[in-house]
């Protein structure tokens, strides 16, 4: 087929990359961008005083439609069955931050879908606002995070530098978390607690409050004592531990969890361990040897992650989409309300 205006030689150089041999993995991407305008214009948008209607609501819808249409807009982009697209806006004094998260399970990433969603939302704000203010600007469109495939988790290296001026959604805002590293070597200060530091940074990044963080040796009595004290103290939504989930004689974290469940009349959440192993196996088959576990005791969720820092990073990002829903439901919320808190399904 000859494409008008394109020589056969040039047309032959265009091709979609064959991804048929790649494994299907869970893919997630988060992108952001900004709409800049006069302070008075931003106030009119926020107060819904623009003649064409609710600008931010329409922009979120436009962003979702844009993400879903990405393969039709970009000639060589693979069409993907998107499982979820969320678009949300955050007004500032002279700008509006737009964020788009796209999720799928497939052979290629969804960063273009997230970037397209942001772009369409920004263009929609521009289109609805230009009638009252011709001096508008959109920009700062960038990928913040992408997950999945061989590369695992990638985070924009400039994201931390920009976090105060370009904040992303804080999924765990106002959630109290305790973190526990279970390691003989770290407790004796013979090794650096890299996994504990990583967990702390991840939860702070996502808006959580770190109530307490400790390092203990691989001893069941010690692990149980610390966790029980945290649980009984109350007002604690989440406890995450790292280490002791393997198959060596000193890996005793699951046994400690089981003792706590029996003693305090809790219950296991089998899907957490299954999710970590299934998704972790996309990165390494050694994930199937992990005995990661999740339990619910009183009003506190406990999750045991492996001790390897890479596995901790992967595990937290694997569980990220279910954290807010899990915490909402266990606190007595319904299954519908939580989905309507922010953005769109």
Secondary structure, 3 states (H helix, E strand, C coil): CCCCCCCHHHHCCCCCCCCCCCCCEEEEEEEEEEEECCHHHHHHHHCCCCCCCCHHHHHHHHHHHHHHCHHHHCCCCCCCCCCEEEEEEEECCCEEEEEEEEEEEECCCCHHHHHHHHHHHHHHHHHHHCCCCCCCEEEEEEEEEEECCCCCEEECCCCCCCCCCCCCCCCCCCCEEEEEEECHHHHCCCCCCHHHHHHHHHHHHCCCEEEEEEEECCCHHHHHHHHHHHHHHCCCCEEEEECCCCCCCCCCHHHHHHHHHHHHCCEECHHHHHHHHHHHCCCCHHHHHCCCEEEEECCEEEEEECCCHHHHHHHHHHHHHHHHHHHHHHCCCCCCHHHHCCCCC
